[in-house]
Amino acid sequence: MEHTGAGGTGRHDGNVEGTPEEERSLMMVKKLKRRWQLSRVRSGDGSALAEYRRWQLFSRSLFYLDHEAHVYAVDVRYLADAKTRKQHEDAEGKSPAALYRDGVQLFRSNLPAAFPVPGGVIEVATSAVGLKRMHFVPEHGGERALRPHPRSQEGLRVRFGRRFPRTSAAIGAVSLVILLIALVFGLLQGAEAVTKIPVVAEHAGTFTSPVVLPKWAKITLTVAGFLSALERALRLRYNRLIDSVTS
């Protein structure tokens, strides 16, 4: 499943319909996950939304949703520690994520979170390199990504994509190819490591990766993989296999 970038509508690529039983099980899992995320949300302290500063480029993300005559904002602080229930209730320090309505804090939460808004929820989740979910999910189904602050990392990436659409598409394609290469190499190395375990080797034999990279190539692939994963996170692109495994 791959979600669209900031400002787009939800999309599922290569999604194969399952049996009715599988779909019901999947819906049940989603409902339980949503209920757990909602249970983590605490009331906000009524504080005002702080202005986004350029020096917060790598430590903060800010997204907006225009909804039912109100402007909702989700403020994500990457360097904020997860808070206990009491810390949230006492408004102690910055929370990892907070929801604001018209500039006033409504809710605080650890991540991942699902903030309730009229007619649905705003789902927020992070990966190892950035955001993977920042979507409004209506009760009747469907979803859409929130609008990033223009000076945030995500906002700058959206602006670049609008100014240079072909270059942006090429960068996105290269990022995906790099992650696929890293995924294949990682799986080969993982299989080789597992079959070196005596018990596994005794029953399944050993496996030697046909691809052996020199140290400099491994370092280059690691750096390129990180940058590619970061580039996809800036567009809210996330695939459970490609992005999670390579991260």
SEVEXKOL-374751 format. One line per 10 residues: number of its first residue (from 1); their letters; for each residue x, y, z of N, C-alpha, C. Coordinates in steps of 0.001 Angstrom, whole numbers. Layout:
! residues N
NUM = a = X Y Z X Y Z X Y Z  ...
! end
This chain:
! residues 247
1 = mehtgaggtg = 843 -1192 0 0 0 0 871 1231 0  607 2118 -902 1408 3329 -986 482 4522 -990  793 5506 -114 -50 6668 35 535 7817 -764  -348 8694 -1212 104 9798 -2018 831 10823 -1194  1471 11739 -1911 2223 12791 -1247 1320 13860 -683  1966 14856 -11 1238 15917 645 350 16644 -328  -869 16900 111 -1797 17651 -698 -2580 16819 -1684  -2329 15473 -1742 -3035 14628 -2692 -4142 13858 -2023  -4790 13024 -2784 -5819 12165 -2252 -5247 10792 -2025  -5926 9988 -1201 -5403 8674 -896 -5415 7779 -2106
11 = rhdgnvegtp = -4419 6905 -2211 -4338 5996 -3347 -3743 4692 -2862  -4217 3620 -3399 -3676 2309 -3056 -3190 1677 -4346  -1883 1414 -4456 -1304 842 -5662 -1207 -665 -5534  -1626 -1348 -6583 -1477 -2796 -6612 -2244 -3487 -5518  -3383 -2947 -5105 -4151 -3504 -4015 -5083 -4595 -4545  -4905 -5803 -4096 -5708 -6926 -4562 -6824 -7185 -3566  -8055 -7267 -4074 -9186 -7499 -3201 -9109 -8905 -2629  -9387 -9010 -1319 -9372 -10294 -663 -10781 -10856 -541  -10899 -11960 148 -12204 -12560 384 -12972 -11716 1391  -14307 -11889 1466 -15096 -11136 2453 -14587 -11339 3880
21 = eeerslmmvk = -14165 -12572 4204 -13659 -12841 5548 -12374 -12062 5816  -11483 -12014 4809 -10230 -11270 4963 -10490 -9778 5116  -11459 -9267 4339 -11782 -7845 4423 -12373 -7509 5786  -13229 -8388 6317 -13801 -8143 7641 -12720 -8183 8716  -11776 -9110 8581 -10682 -9191 9551 -9813 -7950 9499  -9549 -7476 8269 -8741 -6270 8107 -9447 -5062 8719  -10748 -4947 8506 -11513 -3844 9074 -11502 -3895 10594  -11576 -5099 11155 -11553 -5242 12605 -10209 -4791 13172  -9121 -5186 12484 -7787 -4776 12917 -7650 -3261 12865  -8152 -2655 11780 -8083 -1204 11643 -8869 -507 12735
31 = klkrrwqlsr = -10054 -1040 13069 -10870 -431 14114 -10187 -527 15470  -9576 -1670 15769 -8866 -1830 17033 -7667 -884 17111  -6952 -753 15986 -5812 159 15935 -6266 1593 16131  -7360 1975 15460 -7895 3329 15595 -8321 3594 17041  -8985 2608 17666 -9437 2770 19053 -8245 2953 19989  -7171 2202 19734 -5972 2326 20567 -5339 3702 20392  -5273 4175 19144 -4686 5487 18884 -5511 6598 19515  -6828 6505 19432 -7684 7518 20046 -7542 7522 21559  -7305 6350 22144 -7178 6277 23603 -5913 6962 24105  -4959 7201 23221 -3712 7854 23602 -3818 9383 23590
41 = vrsgdgsala = -4887 9895 23006 -5048 11336 22871 -5515 11953 24188  -4882 13055 24577 -5242 13783 25797 -5669 15198 25438  -6425 15806 26329 -6881 17173 26098 -5703 18129 26054  -5793 19133 25192 -4740 20128 25093 -4815 21153 26201  -3821 22033 26234 -3759 23034 27301 -4277 24402 26863  -4803 24487 25645 -5338 25752 25180 -4293 26759 24749  -3051 26327 24639 -1983 27249 24246 -2081 27587 22774  -1429 28679 22387 -1455 29127 20998 -417 28369 20178  -714 28188 18913 214 27524 17997 1427 28416 17753  2601 27870 18033 3835 28642 17853 4142 28805 16375
51 = eyrrwqlfsr = 4715 29936 16020 5084 30192 14633 6190 29247 14196  6133 28822 12949 7164 27928 12428 8417 28728 12084  9562 28279 12612 10835 28948 12382 11703 28129 11434  12520 28804 10652 13373 28101 9688 14364 27171 10362  14808 27505 11555 15774 26640 12233 15126 25346 12740  13794 25238 12624 13090 24021 13030 12892 23062 11856  13579 23320 10760 13379 22574 9524 13504 21062 9722  14453 20634 10553 14688 19195 10724 14137 18646 12040  13476 19479 12825 12971 19019 14120 11461 19160 14263  10816 19712 13243 9381 19977 13383 8675 19915 12030
61 = slfyldheah = 7472 19364 12032 6615 19382 10850 5276 19988 11245  4703 20769 10341 3442 21442 10619 2535 21324 9396  1334 20781 9618 380 20560 8536 -976 21168 8885  -1719 21520 7840 -3017 22168 8029 -4131 21416 7320  -5340 21581 7874 -6548 21028 7262 -7662 22066 7389  -8173 22522 6249 -9335 23416 6236 -10580 22540 6247  -11343 22625 7355 -12435 21670 7539 -13575 22311 8323  -14745 22350 7711 -15972 22843 8347 -15771 24224 8993  -15298 25155 8187 -15140 26567 8592 -14075 26764 9665  -13240 25768 9881 -12139 25894 10834 -10833 25496 10159
71 = vyavdvryla = -9740 25964 10722 -8415 25566 10254 -7765 24732 11358  -7560 23459 11068 -6898 22562 12009 -5418 22474 11642  -4590 22376 12652 -3142 22258 12434 -2601 21121 13292  -1749 20314 12690 -1072 19235 13426 404 19588 13514  886 19698 14743 2264 20091 15017 3032 18866 15511  4022 18430 14762 4826 17259 15128 6225 17710 15519  6658 17313 16720 7989 17651 17227 8809 16363 17315  9783 16230 16420 10547 14989 16345 11464 14768 17547  11898 15837 18170 12837 15714 19290 12134 15639 20642  10816 15733 20656 10071 15668 21912 9951 14225 22385
81 = daktrkqhed = 10189 14017 23666 10064 12676 24236 8597 12320 24431  8305 11023 24357 6950 10561 24636 6590 10922 26079  5363 11322 26284 4910 11778 27602 4011 10741 28263  4031 10744 29604 3093 9916 30349 1737 10614 30365  730 9899 30828 -608 10502 30894 -605 11734 31786  73 11647 32924 114 12779 33842 850 13969 33228  1924 13696 32510 2665 14778 31865 1813 15481 30819  1009 14704 30087 100 15310 29118 -939 16175 29833  -1514 15615 30905 -2560 16349 31618 -2014 17608 32277  -736 17586 32693 -116 18759 33312 511 19689 32276
91 = aegkspaaly = 354 19332 30992 922 20138 29897 2417 20356 30097  3087 19275 30478 4527 19358 30757 5334 19198 29471  6034 20244 29087 6886 20192 27910 6092 20062 26609  6834 19934 25509 6226 19758 24198 5875 18292 23985  4694 18041 23458 4304 16669 23160 4764 16311 21748  4945 15028 21456 5367 14630 20110 4416 15105 19022  3118 15181 19340 2150 15662 18359 1028 16393 19074  518 17436 18450 -585 18205 19028 -1495 18694 17914  -2784 18762 18222 -3777 19253 17271 -4287 20615 17727  -4321 21545 16790 -4809 22895 17057 -6013 23184 16161
101 = rdgvqlfrsn = -6948 23964 16708 -8069 24443 15917 -8072 25966 15965  -7938 26566 14817 -7861 28027 14725 -6785 28591 15647  -5660 27873 15719 -4503 28352 16468 -4507 28045 17945  -5496 27293 18441 -5591 26963 19865 -5471 25446 20033  -4627 25021 20970 -4382 23592 21144 -5605 22878 21712  -6027 21826 20994 -7162 21014 21418 -6732 19716 22077  -5778 19020 21436 -5359 17709 21911 -3845 17563 21840  -3329 16664 22679 -1914 16276 22673 -1851 14759 22630  -752 14236 22081 -647 12782 22015 774 12354 21710  1080 11126 22122 2286 10469 21633 1969 9920 20238
111 = lpaafpvpgg = 2987 9427 19574 2812 8900 18218 2918 7380 18201  2167 6715 17321 1204 7258 16356 -67 7731 17050  -832 8588 16357 -2024 9160 16958 -3137 9273 15939  -4366 9348 16450 -5544 9614 15618 -6328 10696 16341  -6276 11911 15826 -6959 13037 16459 -8395 13115 15934  -9371 13172 16832 -10763 13276 16379 -11098 14687 15903  -11735 14769 14754 -12263 16024 14214 -13663 15718 13703  -14505 16731 13525 -15862 16470 13041 -15861 15679 11734  -16559 14556 11752 -16694 13762 10538 -15557 12812 10243  -14614 12644 11176 -13506 11720 10927 -12363 11899 11900
121 = vievatsavg = -11183 11474 11485 -9986 11593 12317 -8811 12016 11452  -7804 12574 12106 -6540 12879 11437 -5522 11876 11967  -5013 11030 11073 -4041 10012 11462 -2624 10555 11277  -1814 10384 12308 -434 10871 12290 488 9736 12711  1511 9487 11919 2482 8441 12257 3822 8781 11623  4883 8337 12275 6223 8590 11770 6937 7276 11476  7952 7369 10625 8823 6232 10338 10208 6558 10889  11196 5783 10493 12552 6014 10980 13163 7290 10425  12613 7819 9340 13221 8984 8690 12295 10193 8596  11052 10066 9017 10138 11198 8926 8697 10751 9038
131 = lkrmhfvpeh = 7803 11497 8402 6382 11173 8465 6010 10083 7463  5076 9243 7876 4509 8289 6926 2986 8435 6848  2392 9100 7837 952 9356 7810 680 10762 8311  -73 11516 7515 -599 12815 7929 -1841 13031 7083  -2878 12241 7392 -4052 12171 6537 -5346 12365 7328  -6280 13059 6692 -7639 13148 7214 -8428 11976 6651  -9017 11180 7549 -9770 9988 7149 -11232 10185 7560  -12102 10510 6606 -13524 10710 6931 -14182 9410 7388  -15290 9551 8103 -16014 8376 8596 -16572 7544 7457  -16921 8200 6333 -17528 7476 5211 -16492 6850 4287
141 = ggeralrphp = -15203 6922 4638 -14155 6302 3834 -13402 7298 2992  -12290 6830 2417 -11418 7713 1651 -10479 8453 2585  -9533 9162 2016 -8593 9924 2828 -7911 10961 1952  -7349 11976 2604 -6564 12965 1875 -5481 13503 2784  -4348 13806 2185 -3216 14315 2938 -3454 15765 3334  -2917 16157 4468 -3018 17531 4913 -2037 18407 4138  -2211 19710 4272 -1390 20686 3555 -203 21093 4428  1041 20930 3943 2214 21264 4764 2453 22765 4838  3082 23195 5925 3504 24592 6050 4509 24875 4939  4390 25993 4250 5271 26250 3095 6761 26302 3415
151 = rsqeglrvrf = 7138 26588 4669 8560 26666 5010 9092 25374 5628  8230 24370 5801 8680 23090 6346 9362 22271 5259  10016 21185 5669 10657 20300 4687 9642 19827 3648  8483 19389 4142 7461 18872 3247 6920 19969 2335  6765 21176 2874 6278 22278 2071 7254 22683 978  8546 22673 1306 9565 23000 311 9596 21939 -794  9372 20681 -405 9354 19603 -1410 8148 19752 -2337  7004 20133 -1778 5822 20359 -2608 6069 21517 -3574  6681 22583 -3095 6966 23735 -3944 7919 23352 -5071  8931 22553 -4744 9865 22093 -5770 9141 21271 -6824
161 = grrfprtsaa = 8239 20403 -6385 7505 19566 -7318 6622 20365 -8254  6073 21459 -7762 5219 22299 -8606 6042 23112 -9602  7220 23548 -9191 8056 24368 -10075 8777 23522 -11117  9188 22321 -10704 9949 21446 -11602 9322 20049 -11605  8148 19904 -12204 7436 18622 -12132 8195 17438 -12736  8875 17657 -13861 9602 16547 -14481 10793 16119 -13638  11544 17099 -13152 12685 16777 -12294 12217 16096 -11018  11105 16584 -10473 10552 15990 -9259 10159 14538 -9483  9513 14268 -10611 9108 12896 -10924 10327 11992 -11097  11381 12524 -11734 12606 11742 -11935 13261 11417 -10599
171 = igavslvill = 13312 12393 -9704 13899 12162 -8380 13103 11102 -7628  11783 11183 -7727 10945 10186 -7069 11187 8791 -7614  11341 8680 -8932 11590 7375 -9542 12948 6814 -9125  13963 7674 -9098 15308 7238 -8687 15297 6792 -7230  14578 7523 -6383 14492 7160 -4970 13904 5765 -4803  12848 5481 -5571 12209 4170 -5480 13153 3071 -5953  13863 3303 -7048 14797 2305 -7572 15905 2017 -6566  16440 3070 -5952 17511 2887 -4961 17021 2047 -3791  15814 2321 -3313 15275 1555 -2184 15013 103 -2570  14594 -126 -3808 14385 -1507 -4257 15709 -2264 -4318
181 = ialvfgllqg = 16751 -1595 -4791 18084 -2216 -4824 18553 -2517 -3402  18360 -1554 -2501 18764 -1755 -1110 17970 -2891 -469  16693 -2991 -837 15858 -4056 -288 16352 -5421 -740  16623 -5563 -2029 17104 -6846 -2553 18438 -7215 -1918  19353 -6251 -1849 20663 -6526 -1242 20510 -6904 228  19632 -6196 928 19414 -6494 2342 18841 -7881 2556  17907 -8293 1695 17323 -9623 1820 18355 -10710 1558  19223 -10480 571 20278 -11455 289 21239 -11586 1458  21647 -10456 2017 22553 -10477 3160 21887 -11114 4372  20588 -10834 4543 19864 -11416 5673 19736 -12921 5553
191 = aeavtkipvv = 19449 -13387 4330 19342 -14832 4116 20666 -15527 4377  21762 -14889 3954 23087 -15474 4192 23399 -15546 5679  23043 -14488 6412 23311 -14463 7850 22492 -15521 8586  21222 -15681 8183 20357 -16652 8859 20846 -18077 8632  21264 -18388 7409 21694 -19758 7121 23053 -20093 7728  23720 -19111 8299 24972 -19386 9006 24719 -19885 10419  23487 -19751 10880 23130 -20288 12199 23176 -21814 12119  23901 -22470 13013 24097 -23927 12918 22809 -24729 12745  21786 -24425 13536 20537 -25191 13457 19893 -25041 12081  19893 -23821 11560 19301 -23571 10248 20134 -24231 9150
201 = aehagtftsp = 21447 -24089 9257 22333 -24680 8248 22189 -26196 8211  21960 -26805 9369 21841 -28258 9429 20594 -28755 8700  19498 -28006 8785 18244 -28449 8193 17994 -27874 6795  18490 -26670 6532 18188 -26027 5242 19415 -25792 4387  20594 -26059 4932 21801 -25794 4177 22201 -24329 4302  23252 -23944 3659 23740 -22573 3723 23487 -21849 2411  23441 -20564 2510 23219 -19724 1336 24297 -18651 1292  24882 -18482 130 25897 -17439 -60 25356 -16416 -1045  25346 -15169 -640 24818 -14114 -1502 25648 -14011 -2782  24987 -13973 -3927 25723 -13841 -5194 26274 -12427 -5399
211 = vvlpkwakit = 25847 -11498 -4552 26291 -10102 -4669 27159 -9759 -3466  28403 -9439 -3740 29334 -9046 -2682 29845 -7644 -3003  29490 -6700 -2146 29879 -5314 -2381 31087 -4936 -1539  31971 -4141 -2089 33087 -3630 -1279 32553 -2660 -226  33385 -2343 734 32948 -1505 1849 32453 -149 1382  33160 460 429 32766 1785 -33 31401 1758 -711  31110 646 -1400 29819 531 -2069 28691 351 -1054  28971 -388 22 27965 -557 1073 27644 778 1733  28691 1568 1999 28478 2879 2620 27682 3785 1681  28040 3751 393 27336 4569 -589 25865 4172 -682
221 = ltvagflsal = 25602 2864 -699 24229 2390 -789 23442 2757 463  24092 2703 1617 23431 3072 2872 23030 4544 2871  23958 5400 2485 23670 6842 2437 22586 7143 1402  22715 6530 222 21729 6750 -831 20356 6244 -402  20329 5114 302 19063 4572 793 18403 5488 1804  19221 6053 2704 18672 6979 3703 18083 8213 3025  18821 8786 2094 18344 9983 1397 17088 9686 586  17032 8502 -8 15857 8120 -788 14637 7948 117  14843 7308 1263 13736 7142 2207 13262 8494 2737  14195 9398 2979 13845 10738 3438 13049 11487 2365
231 = eralrlrynr = 13481 11363 1112 12785 12037 17 11350 11538 -92  11141 10258 74 9790 9711 8 8961 10147 1206  9592 10242 2365 8868 10693 3558 8396 12130 3402  9181 12957 2716 8784 14346 2507 7530 14435 1640  7277 13405 839 6085 13371 -7 4995 12489 600  5198 12049 1845 4258 11153 2525 4038 9868 1740  5086 9427 1057 5023 8151 348 5551 7066 1270  4756 6030 1458 5180 4955 2360 4624 3626 1876  5515 2661 1760 5158 1301 1401 5665 392 2517  4789 -429 3043 5134 -1232 4222 6377 -2091 4002
241 = lidsvts = 6522 -2649 2809 7662 -3522 2546 8905 -2697 2228  8797 -1835 1233 9977 -1119 742 10551 -181 1798  9705 704 2347 10199 1734 3257 10514 1209 4646  9679 312 5162 9914 -182 6522 11126 -1093 6577  11253 -2014 5626 12369 -2954 5642 13685 -2248 5382  13706 -1364 4371 14951 -674 4067 15351 297 5178  14351 900 5861 14669 1775 6992 15324 976 8112
! end
